[in-house]
Every structure is written in C-alpha cells, then in structure tokens.
C-alpha cells in the first residue's frame, strides 16, 4: 500500500490533468479523498465468464481524476 500512497501524494500536486482506475477498495478511496472519484460497475466478459462456468461477473472499479466531470 506504500507505493499507492506515494503515487497519490505525487498526483495530488500534479500540474497536469490525469486519470487512473483501480479495483474498488475503501483504502484507495481514502488515499484519493481530495480527488474526483467515480464508481464504475460493469460485466466481465470473455475469459472471466469462461472461468466462472459461463456466468457473467459484475466488476467494480474506481475512476479517479483531478478534474471535475461536467
């Protein structure tokens, strides 16, 4: 988790627009509480459906950026 904290600190003061995604985790939300954070949900396709016996899994990720959505 230390590497994630270092990245969050660097991005906090970045002078350029940036965006990144992470698998959903409360710790990540805390690290980026100062940024714009959006929940994304989607269905996993292809290989994950094959591994789970053909059942589609729902994934949850976080889209994090330093700009506001309009």
SULWOSUL-V561006 format. One record per residue. N is the residue number from 0. RES is the residue in one small letter. OMEGA is omega in whole degrees, -180 to 180 (* if undefined). Layout:
n->N res->RES omega->OMEGA
n->N res->RES omega->OMEGA
//
This chain:
n->0 res->x omega->-179
n->1 res->x omega->179
n->2 res->x omega->179
n->3 res->x omega->179
n->4 res->x omega->178
n->5 res->x omega->179
n->6 res->x omega->180
n->7 res->x omega->179
n->8 res->x omega->179
n->9 res->x omega->-178
n->10 res->x omega->-179
n->11 res->x omega->-176
n->12 res->x omega->180
n->13 res->x omega->-180
n->14 res->x omega->-179
n->15 res->x omega->176
n->16 res->x omega->178
n->17 res->x omega->175
n->18 res->x omega->176
n->19 res->x omega->177
n->20 res->x omega->175
n->21 res->x omega->166
n->22 res->x omega->-177
n->23 res->x omega->173
n->24 res->x omega->-179
n->25 res->x omega->-180
n->26 res->x omega->178
n->27 res->x omega->178
n->28 res->x omega->178
n->29 res->x omega->-179
n->30 res->x omega->-176
n->31 res->x omega->-179
n->32 res->x omega->-179
n->33 res->x omega->-175
n->34 res->x omega->172
n->35 res->x omega->-177
n->36 res->x omega->-178
n->37 res->x omega->175
n->38 res->x omega->176
n->39 res->x omega->173
n->40 res->x omega->-177
n->41 res->x omega->176
n->42 res->x omega->174
n->43 res->x omega->179
n->44 res->x omega->172
n->45 res->x omega->-167
n->46 res->x omega->-179
n->47 res->x omega->177
n->48 res->x omega->179
n->49 res->x omega->-178
n->50 res->x omega->-178
n->51 res->x omega->178
n->52 res->x omega->177
n->53 res->x omega->179
n->54 res->x omega->179
n->55 res->x omega->177
n->56 res->x omega->175
n->57 res->x omega->178
n->58 res->x omega->177
n->59 res->x omega->178
n->60 res->x omega->176
n->61 res->x omega->170
n->62 res->x omega->-176
n->63 res->x omega->179
n->64 res->x omega->-180
n->65 res->x omega->176
n->66 res->x omega->179
n->67 res->x omega->175
n->68 res->x omega->178
n->69 res->x omega->*
//
